Amino acid sequence: MTTRRRGCNLSQRSFGCSAFVLFLLSALGGPAAAPLFAVSPQSSAQARRDYALIYGTVFGPNGRSVAGVPVKIRRSSEKKAKWELVSDTSGEFAQRVPAGVGDYVIQAEVKVPKGQQKPEVTVHIDNDERKDISLHLTEQQLPKR
């Protein structure tokens, strides 16, 4: 026999649960309390657009994606990386960066022969956009397994 729980699940946003919470707030704090806790759709939409997204995939010499590659992202005007990621099982990574105009350098942190540069891509962000990039590794740059 299974028992069904009743009540509001706060991790799910349903109209009934939200209306119930607003009702409780207005009943406990008077009619002026409900607008204080209500979130306007415009402010939540604004919060979603306050960043740009750099989305990338790391590929090996055979054209297949490579998992577990450390990736560093920095602003082009800085020397030190601000974000450090690792490509997932699909070879993909994603990082939110501040919205606005800026150039970013994305670099695979792999071992390279002396005198060679690590694979890197420079990306220009104009505002709150998404940029898709790819990093291509040679046979010598593949992580040892």
DALINWO-V529674 format. One record per pair of residues at least 12 apart in sequence whose ideal C-beta (glycine too) atoms are under 10 Angstrom apart, sorted by the first residue. I is the first residue (numbers start at 1). J is the second residue. D is the distance in Angstrom with one decimal. If there is no record, write none. Layout:
i->{I:I}
j->{J:J}
d->{D:D}
This chain:
i->{7:8:8:8:18:18:21:21:21:22:22:22:22:25:25:26:48:49:49:49:49:50:50:50:50:50:51:51:51:51:51:51:51:51:51:51:52:52:52:52:52:52:52:52:52:52:52:52:52:52:52:52:52:53:53:53:53:53:53:53:53:53:53:53:54:54:54:54:54:54:54:54:54:54:54:54:54:54:54:54:54:54:54:55:55:55:55:55:55:55:55:55:56:56:56:56:56:56:56:56:56:56:56:56:56:56:56:56:56:56:57:57:57:57:57:57:57:57:57:57:57:58:58:58:58:58:58:58:58:58:58:58:58:58:58:58:58:58:58:58:58:59:59:59:59:59:59:59:60:60:60:60:60:60:60:60:61:61:61:61:61:61:61:62:62:63:64:65:65:65:65:65:65:65:66:66:66:66:66:66:66:66:66:66:66:67:67:67:67:67:67:67:67:67:68:68:68:68:68:68:68:69:69:69:69:69:69:69:69:69:69:69:69:69:69:69:70:70:70:70:70:70:70:70:70:70:71:71:71:71:71:71:71:71:71:71:71:71:71:71:71:72:72:72:72:72:72:72:72:72:73:73:73:73:73:73:73:73:73:74:74:74:74:74:74:75:75:75:75:75:75:76:76:76:76:76:76:76:77:77:77:77:78:78:79:81:81:81:81:82:82:82:83:83:83:83:83:84:85:85:86:87:87:87:91:91:91:92:92:93:93:93:94:94:97:97:97:97:98:98:99:99:99:99:99:100:100:100:100:101:101:101:101:102:102:102:102:102:103:103:103:103:104:104:104:104:104:104:104:105:105:105:105:106:106:106:106:106:106:106:106:106:107:107:107:107:107:108:108:108:108:108:108:108:109:110:110:110:110:110:110:110:111:111:111:111:111:112:112:112:112:113:113:113:116:116:116:118:118:118:119:119:119:119:119:119:120:121:121:121:121}
j->{20:20:21:24:38:39:34:37:38:34:35:37:38:37:38:38:128:99:127:128:129:96:98:99:100:128:95:96:97:98:99:100:125:128:129:130:95:96:97:98:99:100:101:102:104:123:125:126:127:128:129:130:131:94:95:96:97:99:125:128:129:130:131:132:71:73:83:85:93:94:95:96:97:104:106:121:123:125:129:130:131:132:133:92:93:94:95:130:131:132:133:134:71:73:85:87:91:92:93:94:95:106:108:121:123:131:132:133:134:135:87:88:90:91:92:93:132:133:134:135:136:70:71:86:87:88:90:91:92:93:108:110:119:133:134:135:136:137:141:142:143:87:91:119:134:135:136:137:91:136:137:138:139:141:142:143:136:137:138:139:140:141:142:139:142:136:91:87:88:89:90:91:92:134:87:90:91:108:110:135:136:137:141:142:143:86:87:88:89:90:91:92:143:145:86:87:88:89:91:143:145:85:86:87:88:91:93:108:109:110:119:135:137:141:142:143:84:85:86:87:93:107:108:109:110:143:83:84:85:86:87:93:95:106:107:108:109:110:119:120:135:84:85:105:106:107:108:109:118:120:85:93:95:97:104:105:106:107:123:103:104:105:106:107:120:97:98:102:103:104:105:102:103:104:105:122:123:124:102:103:104:105:104:105:105:105:106:107:109:95:97:104:95:96:97:104:106:109:106:109:109:108:135:143:134:135:137:132:134:106:133:135:130:132:123:125:128:131:125:128:125:126:127:128:129:125:126:127:128:124:125:126:127:123:124:125:126:127:122:123:124:125:121:122:123:124:125:131:133:120:121:122:123:119:120:121:122:123:131:133:134:135:119:120:121:122:135:120:121:135:136:137:141:143:143:135:137:138:140:141:142:143:140:141:142:143:144:137:138:140:141:138:140:141:138:140:141:135:137:141:134:135:136:137:138:141:135:133:134:135:136}
d->{9.1:6.1:6.8:9.9:9.0:9.6:9.3:8.0:9.8:5.1:9.3:7.3:6.6:5.4:8.7:10.0:8.8:6.9:8.7:4.6:10.0:9.1:7.8:5.6:9.6:7.0:9.5:4.2:6.5:6.4:5.5:9.6:9.8:6.4:9.9:9.9:9.5:7.3:5.2:7.3:5.3:7.9:9.9:8.1:9.0:9.2:4.5:8.2:6.9:5.5:5.4:7.0:7.2:6.2:7.4:5.8:7.5:9.9:9.1:8.6:7.6:4.3:7.3:9.1:9.7:6.5:8.9:9.7:8.4:7.0:5.1:8.1:6.0:6.4:6.5:9.4:5.9:7.7:9.8:7.9:5.4:8.4:6.8:7.2:7.6:4.6:8.2:6.1:7.0:5.1:7.4:10.0:7.1:9.1:8.9:8.0:8.9:6.9:5.4:7.5:8.5:6.2:9.5:7.6:8.9:8.5:7.0:4.4:6.3:6.3:7.5:9.8:7.5:5.1:5.1:7.8:8.1:7.9:5.1:7.5:9.6:9.7:7.1:9.7:4.5:9.7:9.7:4.7:7.9:7.4:6.2:9.2:8.5:10.0:7.5:4.8:8.0:6.6:9.9:9.9:9.8:9.9:6.7:9.7:5.9:7.0:5.1:6.9:8.3:8.0:5.5:8.5:7.9:8.7:5.8:9.7:7.8:6.8:5.7:5.0:9.2:8.6:7.6:8.9:9.8:8.9:7.8:7.6:9.2:8.7:5.6:2.7:7.1:9.3:6.5:9.8:5.0:9.0:9.5:8.9:9.6:6.2:9.3:6.6:7.3:8.4:5.7:6.4:4.9:7.2:5.6:9.0:8.8:10.0:6.2:6.4:8.6:8.4:8.8:5.8:8.5:9.2:6.9:4.5:9.9:7.4:8.4:5.5:7.6:6.6:9.4:7.6:7.2:8.9:8.6:6.1:6.8:7.4:5.5:8.2:9.7:9.3:7.3:3.9:7.6:8.5:8.4:7.4:4.6:6.9:6.3:5.3:8.4:6.4:7.1:5.9:6.8:9.7:9.8:9.8:7.2:5.3:7.7:8.4:7.6:5.1:8.2:5.6:9.1:9.0:7.2:8.9:5.5:7.4:5.7:7.2:5.2:7.8:8.8:10.0:6.9:5.4:8.5:7.8:9.9:8.6:9.6:6.2:7.0:6.0:7.6:7.9:3.9:6.5:5.3:6.3:9.0:9.0:8.6:7.6:9.9:9.7:9.7:8.9:9.9:8.6:9.6:7.7:8.7:9.2:8.4:8.8:5.0:8.9:7.8:9.1:9.3:8.0:9.2:9.8:9.3:8.5:8.5:9.8:9.2:9.1:10.0:10.0:9.9:8.7:9.7:9.1:9.0:9.8:9.0:6.5:10.0:9.3:8.6:9.4:7.8:9.2:5.6:4.1:8.4:7.3:8.3:6.6:8.3:8.0:6.9:5.9:7.4:9.0:7.7:5.1:8.8:9.9:6.1:7.0:5.3:7.5:9.0:7.2:5.0:8.1:6.6:8.5:9.6:5.7:7.5:5.4:7.9:9.1:6.4:5.0:7.8:6.4:9.4:6.1:9.8:6.8:7.0:4.0:8.1:9.8:8.0:7.2:9.2:4.8:8.9:6.4:7.2:9.6:9.8:9.3:6.3:9.2:8.8:4.4:7.6:6.7:7.9:7.0:9.6:8.5:8.6:9.7:8.6:7.2:6.0:9.6:6.4:9.1:8.9:8.5:8.7:9.4:9.6:7.8:9.7:5.0:6.2:6.0:8.1:6.7:7.5:4.9:7.6:6.2:9.3}
